[in-house]
Amino acid sequence: AIVGVTPQWFTGVHPFFQPALYVPRMMIREATGSNIDFLTDRTARSVDVFARLKPAVSIEQARDDLRRLAAITERENPAANKGRSAMVYSQAGYRIAEAPDNFSLSWLFFAVAALVLSIACINVANLLLSTAPARLRETAVRLAMGASRSRLLR
């Protein structure tokens, strides 16, 4: 049975993991042959939930709500939920939390690119400055002949 179809451009929410198939939570047991029932077993912990916040709700408000819900869940079933919590991230924050090494590597590449760009700019400035002494005599002659600033810059 087909439960849903995603658009062709949708490659998932993880940047480096692009599954060819999505299995609904209720069918994981049948699809994987696992004896864990992810819908009823409170100790099964492998869920990432992605959602959009309402326009007027901030991330902090959502975090507070989830903390409150986690506390209620822990009170209702302390054996399975002791010390468990839920967290709200922005999409960028989630990617950083999920793979902090990738974030550090991105900053390294950014720093290298900025360094290369700086060196290129310095080289261009140096080339422009190196031609200035050669044109000094020409500029002096043009000034003596009464050339305007716009004519000097040509």
C-alpha positions as CSV (number, residue, x, y, z in Angstrom):
1,A,0.0,0.0,0.0
2,I,1.3,3.5,-0.9
3,V,0.8,5.8,2.0
4,G,2.2,9.0,0.4
5,V,4.3,10.2,-2.4
6,T,6.8,13.0,-2.1
7,P,7.8,15.4,-4.9
8,Q,10.8,14.3,-7.0
9,W,12.8,17.3,-5.6
10,F,12.3,16.2,-2.0
11,T,15.5,14.4,-0.8
12,G,14.7,14.4,2.9
13,V,15.7,16.5,5.8
14,H,19.2,15.2,6.3
15,P,21.7,16.9,3.9
16,F,23.9,13.9,3.3
17,F,21.4,11.1,3.7
18,Q,18.9,10.7,0.9
19,P,16.7,7.6,1.3
20,A,15.0,6.1,-1.7
21,L,12.2,4.8,0.5
22,Y,10.3,6.1,3.5
23,V,8.5,3.7,5.8
24,P,5.6,4.8,8.0
25,R,6.3,4.4,11.7
26,M,3.5,1.8,12.0
27,M,5.2,-0.4,9.4
28,I,8.8,-0.4,10.6
29,R,8.3,-3.7,12.4
30,E,7.2,-5.4,9.2
31,A,9.8,-3.7,7.0
32,T,12.8,-4.3,9.2
33,G,11.8,-7.6,10.9
34,S,12.4,-6.0,14.3
35,N,10.5,-7.3,17.3
36,I,10.3,-3.8,18.7
37,D,6.9,-2.1,18.4
38,F,7.8,1.5,17.9
39,L,4.2,2.6,18.4
40,T,3.7,1.1,21.9
41,D,7.2,0.4,23.3
42,R,8.1,3.5,25.4
43,T,11.7,2.5,25.5
44,A,12.1,2.7,21.7
45,R,14.0,5.9,21.1
46,S,14.8,6.8,17.5
47,V,12.5,9.6,16.5
48,D,13.3,12.9,14.9
49,V,10.2,15.0,14.4
50,F,10.3,17.9,12.0
51,A,7.6,20.5,12.1
52,R,6.9,24.2,11.4
53,L,6.1,26.6,14.2
54,K,3.0,28.7,14.0
55,P,3.8,32.3,12.8
56,A,3.4,33.8,16.3
57,V,5.3,31.1,18.2
58,S,9.0,31.5,19.0
59,I,11.5,28.7,19.3
60,E,11.7,29.5,23.1
61,Q,8.0,29.1,23.5
62,A,8.1,25.8,21.7
63,R,11.0,24.7,23.9
64,D,9.1,25.6,27.0
65,D,6.0,23.7,25.8
66,L,8.1,20.6,25.1
67,R,9.9,20.8,28.5
68,R,6.5,20.9,30.1
69,L,5.2,17.9,28.1
70,A,8.4,16.0,28.8
71,A,7.9,16.6,32.6
72,I,4.3,15.4,32.3
73,T,5.4,12.3,30.4
74,E,8.1,11.6,33.0
75,R,5.6,11.9,35.8
76,E,3.1,9.6,34.0
77,N,5.7,6.9,33.2
78,P,8.8,7.4,35.2
79,A,10.4,4.0,34.4
80,A,10.6,4.7,30.6
81,N,11.0,8.5,30.7
82,K,13.4,9.2,33.5
83,G,15.8,11.9,32.4
84,R,14.3,12.1,28.9
85,S,13.6,15.3,27.2
86,A,12.7,16.8,23.8
87,M,14.5,19.7,22.1
88,V,13.5,22.3,19.6
89,Y,16.0,23.5,17.0
90,S,15.9,25.7,14.0
91,Q,16.9,23.9,10.8
92,A,20.4,25.3,10.9
93,G,20.7,24.6,14.7
94,Y,19.6,21.0,14.1
95,R,22.2,20.4,11.5
96,I,24.9,21.9,13.8
97,A,23.7,19.8,16.7
98,E,23.4,16.6,14.5
99,A,26.9,17.0,13.0
100,P,29.1,19.6,14.8
101,D,32.2,18.5,12.8
102,N,30.5,19.5,9.6
103,F,29.9,23.0,11.0
104,S,33.5,23.3,12.1
105,L,34.6,22.2,8.7
106,S,32.3,24.7,7.0
107,W,33.9,27.5,9.0
108,L,37.4,26.2,8.0
109,F,36.4,26.3,4.3
110,F,35.0,29.8,4.8
111,A,38.2,31.0,6.5
112,V,40.3,29.6,3.7
113,A,38.1,31.2,1.0
114,A,38.3,34.5,2.8
115,L,42.1,34.2,3.0
116,V,42.4,33.4,-0.7
117,L,40.1,36.3,-1.6
118,S,42.1,38.7,0.6
119,I,45.3,37.6,-1.1
120,A,43.7,38.2,-4.5
121,C,42.6,41.7,-3.6
122,I,46.0,42.5,-2.2
123,N,47.6,41.3,-5.5
124,V,45.3,43.5,-7.6
125,A,46.0,46.5,-5.4
126,N,49.7,45.8,-5.7
127,L,49.4,45.6,-9.5
128,L,47.6,48.9,-9.7
129,L,50.0,50.6,-7.4
130,S,53.0,49.3,-9.3
131,T,51.8,51.1,-12.5
132,A,51.4,54.5,-10.7
133,P,55.1,55.5,-10.7
134,A,55.3,54.7,-14.4
135,R,52.4,57.0,-15.2
136,L,53.7,59.8,-12.9
137,R,55.6,61.6,-15.7
138,E,52.6,61.3,-18.1
139,T,50.2,62.7,-15.4
140,A,52.6,65.6,-14.8
141,V,52.7,66.5,-18.5
142,R,48.9,66.3,-18.7
143,L,48.4,68.5,-15.7
144,A,50.9,71.0,-17.1
145,M,48.8,71.1,-20.3
146,G,45.6,71.8,-18.3
147,A,43.9,68.5,-18.4
148,S,40.8,68.1,-16.2
149,R,40.5,65.3,-13.6
150,S,38.2,63.2,-15.8
151,R,40.8,63.4,-18.6
152,L,43.6,62.4,-16.2
153,L,41.7,59.3,-15.1
154,R,41.3,58.0,-18.7
